[in-house]
């Protein structure tokens, strides 16, 4: 049995892996745009932005490990899926973006663009040191880095509530008439559910490193970590969104959450505010980089005999550092469609998990193919690459297309139909066996 301190550390570790720069930058802008409809917008955002990732962790716990989510798939298909996931949430997308965002908010205000290479080397070195010892990840993230990050965020939240800006302004954009729906959409677009299935590898390993080997106990502590993550992340989101909602007096019209946070910290903390915000961003980006590096290396070392955990850590961070300094924009243009397309597949695997004993392999593949097909359509829509000739058709006939979730209804329909077909086929097979026995 884990002590209360270790359980808290596990929850902090889980929270830290999710809290990247994007999670800090977007909520202030949501609050700024939602204005008077703050409550409706944030409710929708929390349902999908926090609820979906938490649900993903619950499903990982129920199937007792992320690798079991793909147990029903042919091994080559499952392996290919995981490789794609860990490439896009690792060195090809998440880590390079974390490096550049951390630099933008910490060193760039003082040095400009000239120090990116040096900063990248230091950032990657720290991430490598922490990632090389996965057995100590709970201590690293849960007992040291995350409390530091939360302490700084708590100071910002207290200042925001004690010294609020102007009264909440009127809602703008899509938040005028559909704040709840827009919040749902934006929460879904964080795509943290994709990270959840990867982080499951880390959480299970962390629990085992604390002396817990019983599958039932491991699942229980994973559920507890999911609850603690959800509560902590919801509170952070609410505080950051409140900063945005009361920031109209901090400057001219804002175009992103990063500018809002910068204006807020400078207004309340002066030049020290730049350092404060920089510390928050660096810690948030570092903990996320450590989490995804550890998750990917755990997978590679378990799946490929020729790959060791240590080599995978080094390779991941070296590639990420190179990408961050050479060709990040070009690579993001390539990998972003992959991220958008993989997200529906990840959620579909979570939906399939409770039904996997009732579905045949062909049925599972059919559901995932449906999610991939319509997820690809959503990817084209999100990226603004949908051909004008077919745009009206999807807008009119594909449910939720306008909310970038056109894959949901077709996938649910195919999943329901597959479940029914497999159930009927199973009953018929049992009847035939019983009849054959009677005849014999």
N, C-alpha and C positions, 0 to 999 in steps of 0.2 A: 504494500500500500504506500502511495506517495504522500509525503507530508504536505501540509497546506502551502508551505513556502515553495516547494517544488511544483505544485499544481499551478500556483500563481506565476511562477517563472515560465512554465510551459505555455500558459495563456499569453504572457507577454511576448514570448518568442514567436508564437503564431501571429499575433497582432503586428509585430515588427516586420515580418516577412511581407505582409500585405501593404503596409503603409509606405508607399513610394511617393516620389515627387508629384505624380499626377493626382494621387489621392489628396494631396495637400493643396494643389493649385485649383482644382475644379470646384470644390464646394463654395469657396468665397464668390466665385463668379455666378454660381447657381443662385446663391442668396441675393446677390446684387441684381440679377435679372428677375427673380421671382418676386422680390419686393413685398407688397402687401399679401401676396399669395404664398408667402414663405412656408407656412405649415403644410399646405397641399403639395407644393413642389418637393419639399423635403421628405414627406411621407412616401411619395412615390419613389423618390431616389433611394431611400433607405430600404424599401422593400426589395428592390433589384440590386442595388449597389452593395448592400450588406447581406440581405436575405439569401440571394442566390449563392454567393461564396460560402456562407454558413451552411446552407443546405447541402452544398457540394461536400463540405467536410463531414457532415452527418452521414451522407451516403458512403463516403470513403470509410467511415467508422463501421457502418453496418455491413459492408462487404469485406471489412477487415484488411484494408490495404489498397492503395491506388492501383497496384498491378492487377488486382482482382476485378477492377472495372472492365478490363479488356480480356478477361479470362475466356469468354465465350467466342472470341474472335480467333481466326487462324493466326498462328504465331507470327508469320511474316507481316500480316496486316497490323497486328497489335504493336509489334516492334517498330514498324514504320510510323505509326501514329505517335508513339512516345518520342521517337527521335525528332519528329517535326515539332512536337510541343516543346521539348527542351531546347531545341535550336532557337525557336522564335521567342521563348520567354527567357532565353539566356543570351548568348553572345551576338545574336543577330538582331535583337530588338530591345529587350528590356534593359540589359546591363549597359550597353553603349548610351542609351538615352538617359539612364540614371547618372552616368558619369558626366555627360554634357550639361544636364540640368543642375546637378550639384555644383559644377564649376560656374555656371551662369549666375547662381545666387550667392556664391561664397567668394570666389577669387576674381571673377570677371569685373565686378564693380571697381576693383583696385588696379588690376593688371591688364584688363582688356582681354584680347584673344591670345596674347603671347605666352601665357602660362599654361595652356591646356595640356601640353605634352607632359610637363612636370607634374601637374595635378593628377593626370591619368595614371602616371607611374606610381605615385603615392597611394592613390585610391585603390588601384589594383593590388598593390602590395599588401595593404591592410586587409582587403577582402580575401586574398590568398591565405594570409596568416590565420584569420578566423575560420575560413572554410576547411583548412587542412585538418582540423580537429573536430569532426562532426559530433563526437561523443561529448564535447564540451559546449555544444551549441546552445543548450538551455542556459548554461552559465553566461556565455558570451552575450546572447541577445536578451534572454529573459531576466537576468540578474544585474546586468550592467548597462548595455547600450539602450535598451528600451526604457528603463526608468529615467535615464538622462533625457531621452527624447520626450517622454511624457511630462517630465517636470518643466521643460521649456514650453511645451504646448499649453500646459496648465497655467503658466504665468501669462501667456498671451490671452488665454480664454478669460482669466480673471480680470485682466485690464480691459478687455472688450466689454465685459458686463458691468464693470464699475464705472467706466468712462465711455459709454456708447456714443456713437456719432449722431448724425441727424436722424430724425424719424424715418422709418422705413418708407422708401419711395414707391411709386406705382410700378406694377409689373410691366415688363417689356417683352417683346417678341412672342414666342409660343406660350410663355407663361401667363399672358393676358387672359386667354380663354380656356387654356387646357393645362394648368400648372401640374396637376397630378399626373396626367398622361406624359407630359414632357419630363417630369421627374423620373417616371418609370423608364422612359427611353434612355435618359442620360445615365441612370444607374446601371442599366443593362450594358451601355456602351463602355463602362469601366472594364468590362470583360475579366473581372477578377475571378469568375468561376473557373476560367481556364487555368489560372494560377493555383486554384484550390486543389485540383486533381494532381498537380505536380508537387505541391507542398505536402500532400499526404505522405509521400515517401519520407520526407524529413521528419514529420511529426511522429510517425511510427518508429523510426530509427531513434529519435530522441527519447521516446518513452522506454524503448528497450535498453538504451544506454543507462537509464536510471534504475535498472534491475527488474523491470516488469516484462515478463515473457508470456503471460497468459493472454490469449487472444481476446477473451471477453473483457479483461481488465484494460487491455490496450485500447479497445473500442470505447470503453467507458471514459477513459482519460482524453481520448480524441474528441468525444462529444463535449466534455467539459471545456477543452481548449476552444472549440468552436463557439460555445456560448460566451466565453470571456472575450474572444476576438470580436464577436458581434456587438457586445455591449460597449467595449472600449472604442471600436471604430465608429459606432453610431454617435457616441458622445463627441468624439473629435470632429466628425462631419458637421454636427449641429453647431459646435462652437465656431468652426471656420465659416460656415454658411452665415451665421449671425454677424460675424465680422463683415462679410460682404454685404449683407442686408442693410447695415448701418454705416456704410462707407461713402455715401453720396457726397459728404463734405470734405473728403480727403483729396479730391482733385477733379480733373475733367473726366469726361466719359471714359470708363475703363473698358478694355477689350479682352482682358484675361484675368484669371485669378492671381497670377504671379504679381502683376502690377498692383493689385489690391493689397496683397500681403506686404509688399514692399512699402507702399504708401502708409499702411497701418503701423508697421514697426518703426518707420522713420518718424511718424507723427507722435508716437507715444514714447519712443526710446531714443530718438535722435540718431546720431551716427552709430551708436551701439546697436540700434535696431537692425542695421545691415548685417552686423556680425551675428546677431541673434537669429535672424532669418537664415543666414548662411549655415549656421550650426544645425538648425532644424533640417534643412534640405540635405546637408551632407550625411547626417545620421540616418534620415529616412531612406536616402538612396543607398547608403552603405548596407543597411540591414536587409534591404530588398535584394541587393546584389549577392550578399552572402547566402540568403535563402534560396535563390534560384540556382546559384552555382552548386550549392550543397545538394539540392534536389536532383539536378541533372547528373552530377558526378555519381551520386548514389545509384541512379538508374543505369548509367553506362557501365559502372564497375560490376553490377549484378548481372547485366545482360550480355556483355561481351567479355570473354575470357582474356583477350589481349589488352584490355583497358583496365588500368588500375585507378583507384579513386584519386590518388595524389596526382597522377598525370592528367586526369580529366580536369581537376581543379585548375592546374597550371594552364592547360590548353584553352579552357573556357575564358579565363581572365585575359590571357594574352591576345586571343582573337577579339574579345570585346574591347580591349584597350586600343587595338589597331583600328577597329571599325569606328570607334568614337573619334579618332583623329583623322581618318581617311575615308571619305565616302559615306558618312552616316546618312545624309539626306537621300542619296541614291539607294542605299540598302533599305531604308525605311519605306521607300516607295515600292520596293519589291516585297518586303516581309509583311507590311500592313495588311494586304489582301489575305495572306496566309493566316494571320492572327484572326481576322474577321471570319474567315471560312472555318477555322478550327473550333471557334467558340461554340457554334451550334452542335458540332459533333461531340464536344465535351459535355454539354448539357444533355444531349441525347443519351450518352452513356450513363449519366446519372439517373435519367428517367427509366432506362432499361434495367438498371441495377436491381430494383426490387422484384422485377419480373424475369430475371435471367434464367431461372429454373424452368420457366414455362415457355420460353422462346427457343426455337431452333436456331442454329447458326445462320442459315439462309435468311431467316426472319430478322435477326439482328443486323445482318449486313444490309438488308433492304431498308430498314429504318435509318441506318447511318448514311446510306447512299442518298436517301431523301433529304436528310439534314444537310448533307454536303452540297447537293444540287441547289436547293433553295437558299442555303447559306451563301453559295456563290452568287446568287442573284442579289442577295442583300449586300454582299461585298461590293458588287458593281454599283449599287445604289449609294452606299456610304461614300465610296470613292469618287462619285460623280461621273462614272464611266458607263452608265446604263445608256444604250442607244436610244435616241429620241423616238424612234419608230415604235419601240415596244414599251416605253415608259408609261403611256396612258393605259395600256392593257393591264399591266401589273398594278397600277394605282387603283384601277376599278375592280379587278377580279381577285387579287391576291390579298387576303386579310392581313392586317398589321404591316403591310409593305411600307406605309407611310411612317411607321415607327421603327423601321429597320429590323423588323422581326418577322419577315414574311415566311421564314422557315418553320415557325412554330406550329401553325395550324396543319399544314400538310404532314409534318412529322408526327404530330399527335394522332392524326387520322390513320396514318400508316401503322403506327405503333398499336393503336386500338384494334385495327383490322388484323394485324399479325398475331396479336394475343388471342383473338377470337378463333382465327384459323388454326393456330397451334393447339388451342384447347379442344376444338372439335376433332382435329386429327388425332390427338392423344386419346380421346374417348373412343373414337372409331377403332384405333389400334388395340385398345384394351378389350373392346367388344369382340373383335376378331380373334384375339388370343383366347378369350373365355369360350367363344363358340367352338374353336378348334379343340379345346380341352374337353368340352362336353361331347363332341363327336367321337373323340378318341376313347 
